[in-house]
Amino acid sequence: MKVRRRIEIEDVGLDLSKLRIDDLLKIAEVAESEIRRALDEVLGPRMIKYLLTVDVYIDDKLNLFVDLIVDSLIPPYISLESVIERALKRGVDKAAAFVRELARKMRETTSGTEGGA
């Protein structure tokens, strides 16, 4: 099964112009790690192979692009599509939580430097 998703990460007041390449890489890493963990929890040894690519980019919004191909031997009562959708949701939710935390830290840093000098 092959799935491609482009997801806009919610606006949390993050100044996208201040994001560094390391921040974008970390967002992708967080999403990828959570998707892999979710797939492994449900499919485990029934997963024959999978290919997962996560890209993060900025146009007018912060976007997460996921490309996932899964080949698995699962019993008929398990919906592979449902498993994949839940894994993608977990990955996106985890990445969004990371972005919210990043925005909070940036606001703290900005407010700390404005009142300083």
Wavefront OBJ file of the C-alpha trace (Angstrom):
o trace
v 0.000 0.000 0.000
v 1.298 3.435 -0.960
v 0.289 6.673 0.773
v 1.322 10.273 0.133
v 0.193 13.082 2.410
v 0.889 16.780 2.526
v -0.107 18.188 5.866
v -0.052 21.807 6.942
v 1.084 22.119 10.521
v -1.218 24.401 12.466
v -0.335 28.042 12.964
v 0.988 28.368 16.500
v 2.406 31.845 16.185
v 5.764 30.564 15.013
v 7.831 33.035 13.001
v 8.682 30.798 10.056
v 11.461 33.134 8.936
v 13.382 32.293 12.117
v 13.358 28.529 11.574
v 16.785 27.066 10.857
v 17.488 24.010 8.735
v 18.218 22.106 11.974
v 14.708 22.911 13.210
v 13.163 21.562 10.004
v 15.287 18.412 10.192
v 14.236 17.844 13.811
v 10.536 18.244 12.921
v 10.940 15.614 10.182
v 12.883 13.342 12.547
v 10.184 13.556 15.235
v 7.421 12.683 12.750
v 9.404 9.875 11.122
v 10.354 8.301 14.442
v 6.753 8.306 15.680
v 5.392 6.859 12.420
v 7.981 4.063 12.513
v 7.162 3.330 16.162
v 3.411 3.206 15.452
v 3.848 0.857 12.489
v 6.127 -1.434 14.456
v 3.727 -1.584 17.424
v 0.819 -2.778 15.292
v 2.445 -4.679 12.445
v 5.678 -5.820 14.083
v 7.052 -8.975 12.454
v 4.166 -9.046 9.932
v 5.740 -6.060 8.201
v 7.761 -7.330 5.249
v 9.169 -3.977 4.261
v 8.361 -0.313 4.210
v 9.787 2.862 2.791
v 9.154 6.084 4.664
v 10.191 9.565 3.605
v 9.332 12.679 5.578
v 10.055 16.151 4.216
v 9.421 19.446 5.935
v 9.297 22.642 3.945
v 7.992 26.159 4.161
v 5.968 27.977 1.551
v 3.477 30.346 3.163
v 2.964 27.680 5.880
v 4.932 24.952 7.570
v 4.295 21.706 5.684
v 5.009 18.094 6.428
v 5.078 15.786 3.416
v 4.956 12.034 4.101
v 5.525 9.345 1.488
v 4.983 5.821 2.813
v 4.943 2.432 1.128
v 4.126 -0.602 3.270
v 4.175 -4.271 2.345
v 2.823 -6.466 5.120
v 1.369 -9.910 5.746
v -1.624 -9.100 7.888
v -4.761 -11.059 8.638
v -7.924 -9.969 6.810
v -9.502 -8.543 9.972
v -6.789 -5.875 10.220
v -7.182 -2.902 7.893
v -3.727 -1.914 6.660
v -5.144 1.426 5.533
v -6.435 2.106 9.040
v -3.084 1.143 10.595
v -1.255 3.493 8.234
v -3.683 6.363 8.851
v -3.278 6.018 12.624
v 0.520 5.910 12.280
v 0.492 9.043 10.122
v -1.767 10.828 12.603
v 0.548 9.940 15.490
v 3.549 11.212 13.551
v 1.860 14.479 12.611
v 0.521 15.001 16.150
v 3.992 14.454 17.616
v 5.570 16.843 15.069
v 2.884 19.459 15.808
v 3.578 19.163 19.549
v 7.278 19.681 18.837
v 6.462 22.773 16.731
v 4.301 24.198 19.543
v 7.173 23.693 21.988
v 9.607 25.292 19.533
v 7.278 28.293 19.162
v 7.032 28.622 22.954
v 10.828 28.566 23.311
v 11.240 31.162 20.547
v 8.691 33.453 22.228
v 10.502 33.093 25.561
v 13.845 33.861 23.935
v 12.408 36.899 22.133
v 10.654 38.274 25.210
v 13.798 37.673 27.297
v 16.007 39.668 24.924
v 13.553 42.555 24.497
v 13.459 43.396 28.189
v 17.219 42.844 28.654
v 19.659 45.684 27.717
l 1 2 3 4 5 6 7 8 9 10 11 12 13 14 15 16 17 18 19 20 21 22 23 24 25 26 27 28 29 30 31 32 33 34 35 36 37 38 39 40 41 42 43 44 45 46 47 48 49 50 51 52 53 54 55 56 57 58 59 60 61 62 63 64 65 66 67 68 69 70 71 72 73 74 75 76 77 78 79 80 81 82 83 84 85 86 87 88 89 90 91 92 93 94 95 96 97 98 99 100 101 102 103 104 105 106 107 108 109 110 111 112 113 114 115 116 117
